[in-house]
Amino acid sequence: MGKIIAIANQKGGVGKTTTSVNLAASLGVLEKKVLLIDADPQANATSGLGIDVESVEIGTYQILEHSHTPKETVIKCSAPNVDVIPAHIDLVAIEIELVDKENREYMLKKALESVKDEYDFIIIDCAPSLGLLTLNALTAADSVVIPIQCEYFALEGLGKLLNTIKSIQKIHNPDLDIEGLLLTMYDSRLRLSNQVVEEVQKHFNDMVFDTVIQRNVKLSEAPSFGESIINYDATSKGAVNYINLAQEIIKKNSK
């Protein structure tokens, strides 16, 4: 039975897509079978794995409207053991189209029932909002990873996201867990980075992953080559960080 993990935070630029792509690739390298679902209309997870967004004809949009099954939309990518359900800019329209549908929050959950058993992990890259797309992802997910960048406004908006998760647990998905808070863009030279790490660890203790994702030039470069950090530079700090995160998640889920 595959574990479905949503990568969510309504703040943009916190490392959601970087985490989705590189966590999926790291789990794949550790011989887990992974499905990465791009649920963001910006389609950065799709292009970040070398898939030409303009050539995408079927993807997340079609599985949400149930015109295609997940199996029909899956694309192979350069990362070993990783399949991708790509996104396209047309995903923007799904928020409006789902509004009048019955059980609109459960469209993704229902679609994934047919493939859940075929993967060890299903990773969903969420849009930077708390709209219907993210709601669908959190309703379908078993758990959520929340990336938090080590910067001044790090905790701003986190309360809102945690409240949203609570209401989803209450109304749509009582089994939704927080897999962990992931500190990203950490720079050990900056006092502010260290203060944010201390603050988050003090407030959230065991909810915070041991692994911290360090600020790394290679991590920023990899998407422009359409590759995960594992393919682009397996010896870089960023690759080591994401392999550590993948190992932490595997260990946590093998108990």
C-alpha positions as CSV (number, residue, x, y, z in Angstrom):
1,M,0.0,0.0,0.0
2,G,1.6,3.3,-1.1
3,K,2.0,6.2,1.3
4,I,0.6,9.4,-0.1
5,I,2.6,12.5,1.0
6,A,1.5,16.0,0.1
7,I,4.2,18.8,0.1
8,A,2.2,21.9,1.1
9,N,2.6,25.4,2.2
10,Q,0.5,28.3,0.9
11,K,3.6,30.6,1.0
12,G,5.5,30.6,-2.3
13,G,9.2,30.2,-2.6
14,V,9.7,28.0,0.4
15,G,11.1,25.0,-1.5
16,K,7.9,22.9,-2.1
17,T,8.7,21.9,-5.7
18,T,12.4,21.5,-5.0
19,T,11.4,19.1,-2.1
20,S,8.8,17.3,-4.2
21,V,11.2,16.6,-7.1
22,N,14.3,15.8,-5.0
23,L,12.5,13.7,-2.4
24,A,10.9,11.7,-5.1
25,A,14.2,11.2,-6.9
26,S,16.0,10.3,-3.6
27,L,13.3,7.7,-2.7
28,G,13.7,6.3,-6.2
29,V,17.5,6.0,-5.8
30,L,16.9,4.2,-2.5
31,E,14.9,1.6,-4.6
32,K,11.4,2.7,-3.7
33,K,8.8,2.9,-6.4
34,V,7.6,6.5,-6.5
35,L,4.8,8.5,-8.3
36,L,5.2,12.2,-8.3
37,I,2.0,14.2,-9.0
38,D,2.3,17.8,-10.1
39,A,-0.7,19.6,-8.6
40,D,0.6,23.1,-9.3
41,P,-0.5,25.0,-12.4
42,Q,3.0,26.5,-12.7
43,A,4.1,22.9,-13.6
44,N,7.6,23.4,-12.2
45,A,7.8,19.8,-10.9
46,T,7.0,18.7,-14.5
47,S,9.7,20.8,-16.2
48,G,12.1,20.2,-13.3
49,L,12.3,16.5,-14.3
50,G,12.9,17.3,-18.0
51,I,9.3,17.0,-19.3
52,D,8.3,19.6,-21.9
53,V,5.2,21.3,-20.3
54,E,4.0,22.5,-23.7
55,S,3.8,18.9,-25.0
56,V,1.7,17.7,-22.0
57,E,-1.8,16.7,-23.3
58,I,-3.1,14.7,-20.3
59,G,-2.1,15.0,-16.7
60,T,-3.4,16.1,-13.3
61,Y,-6.2,18.1,-14.8
62,Q,-7.6,15.0,-16.5
63,I,-7.4,12.8,-13.5
64,L,-9.2,15.5,-11.4
65,E,-12.1,15.6,-13.8
66,H,-12.0,11.8,-14.1
67,S,-11.7,11.8,-17.9
68,H,-8.5,9.7,-17.7
69,T,-7.1,7.3,-15.2
70,P,-3.8,8.0,-13.5
71,K,-2.2,5.1,-15.4
72,E,-3.1,6.8,-18.7
73,T,-1.5,10.0,-17.6
74,V,1.8,8.7,-16.2
75,I,5.1,9.7,-17.9
76,K,8.5,8.1,-17.3
77,C,11.3,10.6,-16.4
78,S,15.0,10.7,-16.0
79,A,14.9,9.8,-12.3
80,P,15.1,6.1,-11.7
81,N,12.0,4.4,-10.2
82,V,10.0,7.6,-10.5
83,D,6.8,8.1,-12.6
84,V,5.3,11.5,-13.0
85,I,1.7,12.7,-13.5
86,P,2.5,16.1,-15.2
87,A,0.7,19.4,-15.0
88,H,-0.1,22.1,-17.5
89,I,-1.3,25.7,-17.3
90,D,-4.8,24.4,-18.0
91,L,-4.8,23.2,-14.3
92,V,-5.7,26.8,-13.4
93,A,-9.2,26.2,-14.7
94,I,-9.9,23.2,-12.5
95,E,-10.6,25.3,-9.4
96,I,-13.5,27.0,-11.2
97,E,-14.7,23.8,-12.8
98,L,-14.8,21.8,-9.6
99,V,-16.7,24.4,-7.6
100,D,-20.2,23.0,-8.6
101,K,-19.2,19.4,-8.4
102,E,-20.5,17.1,-5.7
103,N,-17.7,15.7,-3.5
104,R,-15.3,18.1,-5.2
105,E,-12.7,17.7,-2.4
106,Y,-12.4,14.0,-3.0
107,M,-11.7,14.0,-6.8
108,L,-8.0,13.2,-6.4
109,K,-8.5,10.7,-3.6
110,K,-11.0,8.8,-5.8
111,A,-8.6,8.9,-8.8
112,L,-5.6,7.6,-6.8
113,E,-7.4,4.5,-5.5
114,S,-6.6,2.6,-8.7
115,V,-2.8,3.1,-8.4
116,K,-2.2,3.5,-4.7
117,D,-1.0,-0.2,-4.3
118,E,1.4,0.0,-7.2
119,Y,3.8,2.5,-5.5
120,D,5.7,2.7,-2.2
121,F,5.3,6.5,-2.1
122,I,3.1,9.0,-3.9
123,I,4.4,12.5,-3.6
124,I,2.0,15.5,-4.4
125,D,3.5,18.9,-5.2
126,C,0.9,21.4,-4.1
127,A,0.1,24.8,-5.4
128,P,1.1,27.8,-3.2
129,S,-2.5,28.4,-2.1
130,L,-5.1,26.8,0.1
131,G,-7.6,26.5,-2.8
132,L,-9.4,23.4,-4.1
133,L,-6.3,21.9,-5.6
134,T,-4.4,21.9,-2.3
135,L,-7.6,20.8,-0.5
136,N,-7.9,17.8,-2.9
137,A,-4.2,16.9,-2.3
138,L,-4.6,17.1,1.5
139,T,-7.9,15.1,1.4
140,A,-6.1,12.4,-0.7
141,A,-2.9,12.3,1.4
142,D,-1.9,10.1,4.3
143,S,0.4,12.8,5.6
144,V,1.8,16.3,4.8
145,V,5.4,17.6,4.7
146,I,5.5,21.4,5.4
147,P,8.6,23.1,4.0
148,I,9.6,26.2,6.0
149,Q,12.4,28.5,4.8
150,C,14.9,29.7,7.3
151,E,14.0,33.4,6.8
152,Y,12.4,36.2,8.8
153,F,8.8,35.5,7.8
154,A,9.2,31.7,8.2
155,L,6.4,31.2,10.7
156,E,4.0,33.7,9.1
157,G,1.1,31.8,7.6
158,L,2.1,28.5,9.3
159,G,-0.7,28.9,11.8
160,K,-3.2,29.3,9.0
161,L,-1.9,26.2,7.3
162,L,-2.1,24.2,10.5
163,N,-5.7,25.4,11.1
164,T,-6.5,24.3,7.5
165,I,-5.0,20.9,8.2
166,K,-7.1,20.6,11.4
167,S,-10.3,21.4,9.6
168,I,-9.5,18.9,6.8
169,Q,-8.8,16.3,9.6
170,K,-12.2,17.1,11.1
171,I,-14.3,17.2,7.9
172,H,-12.6,15.3,5.1
173,N,-9.6,13.2,6.2
174,P,-9.4,12.2,9.8
175,D,-6.3,10.1,9.1
176,L,-4.2,13.0,7.8
177,D,-0.9,13.2,9.7
178,I,1.8,15.8,9.7
179,E,4.8,13.8,8.4
180,G,7.0,16.7,9.5
181,L,8.1,20.3,9.2
182,L,11.1,20.6,6.9
183,L,13.5,23.5,7.3
184,T,14.8,24.7,3.9
185,M,17.3,27.3,2.5
186,Y,19.4,27.1,5.7
187,D,22.6,29.1,5.7
188,S,24.7,28.3,8.8
189,R,26.6,31.6,8.4
190,L,23.5,33.6,9.0
191,R,22.5,34.3,12.6
192,L,18.8,34.6,11.4
193,S,18.9,31.1,9.8
194,N,20.1,29.7,13.1
195,Q,17.5,31.6,15.1
196,V,14.7,30.3,12.9
197,V,15.9,26.7,13.3
198,E,16.0,27.2,17.1
199,E,12.5,28.8,17.1
200,V,10.9,26.1,15.0
201,Q,12.5,23.3,16.9
202,K,11.5,24.9,20.3
203,H,7.9,25.3,19.2
204,F,7.3,22.1,17.3
205,N,9.9,19.6,18.8
206,D,9.3,16.1,17.4
207,M,7.3,17.5,14.4
208,V,10.5,18.9,12.9
209,F,12.7,16.6,10.6
210,D,16.3,16.1,11.8
211,T,17.4,16.8,8.2
212,V,17.8,20.5,7.3
213,I,18.0,21.5,3.7
214,Q,21.0,23.8,3.2
215,R,21.1,26.6,0.7
216,N,22.9,25.2,-2.3
217,V,23.7,26.6,-5.7
218,K,23.5,23.2,-7.3
219,L,19.9,22.8,-6.0
220,S,19.0,26.1,-7.8
221,E,20.7,25.0,-11.0
222,A,19.4,21.5,-11.4
223,P,15.8,22.4,-12.6
224,S,17.1,24.5,-15.5
225,F,18.7,21.2,-16.8
226,G,15.5,19.3,-16.3
227,E,17.1,17.1,-13.7
228,S,16.8,16.2,-10.0
229,I,19.8,17.1,-7.8
230,I,20.6,13.4,-7.6
231,N,21.1,13.2,-11.4
232,Y,22.7,16.7,-11.6
233,D,25.3,16.4,-8.9
234,A,25.0,13.5,-6.5
235,T,27.9,14.7,-4.4
236,S,26.4,18.1,-3.7
237,K,25.2,19.2,-0.3
238,G,21.7,19.4,-1.6
239,A,21.8,15.8,-2.8
240,V,23.1,14.6,0.5
241,N,20.4,16.5,2.4
242,Y,17.6,15.0,0.3
243,I,18.9,11.5,0.5
244,N,19.0,12.0,4.3
245,L,15.4,13.2,4.3
246,A,14.3,10.2,2.2
247,Q,16.1,7.8,4.6
248,E,14.4,9.6,7.5
249,I,11.0,9.2,5.9
250,I,11.6,5.5,5.0
251,K,12.7,4.8,8.6
252,K,9.7,6.6,10.0
253,N,7.3,4.6,7.8
254,S,8.8,1.2,8.4
255,K,7.9,1.2,12.1
